[in-house]
Amino acid sequence: MEIITSKFDLTEFLSNVRKNNKSVGFVPTMGALHAGHLSLIKIAKELTDFVVCSIFVNPTQFTNLNDLENYPRPIEEDVKLLEASGCDVLFLPAVTEMYGENEEWKFEVGYLENILEGKFRAGHYRGVTQIVKKLLDAVNPDYMFLGQKDYQQVMVLDHMVKSLNIPSELVMCPIVREDDGLALSSRNIHLTTADRQNALVLFQALFQAKEHFQKLSITQLKSEAWSKLVNTQGITPEYFEICDAATLLPVESKSAESIIALVAAKVGNTRLIDNIILK
């Protein structure tokens, strides 16, 4: 596996790859890799000829400086995992490689900036679109592979790619879970033993909504899930919403073609998100 730290070197390297008519897949990450990330690499290898993974803890998407400082950065372990997964190139830039001084970014995310994750993490998606645009400019992949766990982020990036006519196709890949249902996340490392047990209620609330989808109304499903969350020790829920999966706008009936339930909560001091397709 090649490790490249500059945008120029990466572009040069990939231009030679493309001379052999090889398709390029891209998996953007912030490191602290787990089986969820590796599943994206696996799918990328199945669908493309050459796979690039980036590791970059992007400062502009953090709304809490402590969160940025505490974000895990086990780079040596990450490199070993990528090598074992068959990744072809790791792009590992410094902050100064990706950002200049007093840089501005004005892409309009639209209403997605103000709902769900956008509501609780003001400015988050502005930072996400800013860095992913830079990464796409450097990699210019045929396909970019993203995880369903960050469903709203996938929608935001799909909006950006289409709005800016970026010639890359987004592929959303399934959530990877522990055997007990907990969605894999780099943040799980911060959970205490008690937090880890309490965190299961997020998936349980989602799975309950899926199980009861046919027999309960949308209002009843949300009420049932919220009750489950607020009555679990160590959980501070932020939202549990049932939305049209195509727009992420709330639904009151089950007539939408595809419906998704999304949840966010503080588990102890760690914020987790999850979702499940209901229809």
Secondary structure by P-SEA (a helix, b strand, c coil): ccccccaaaaaaaaaaaaccbbbbbbbbccccccaaaaaaaaaaaacccbbbbbbcccccccccaaaaaacccaaaaaaaaaaaaccccccccccccccccbbbbbbbbcccccccccccccaaaaaaaaaaaaaaaaccccbbbbbccaaaaaaaaaaaaaaacccbbbbbbbbbbcccccccccccccccaaaaaaaaaaaaaaaaaaaacccccaaaaaaaaaaaaaaccccccccccccccccccccccccccbbbbbbbbbcccbbbbcccccc
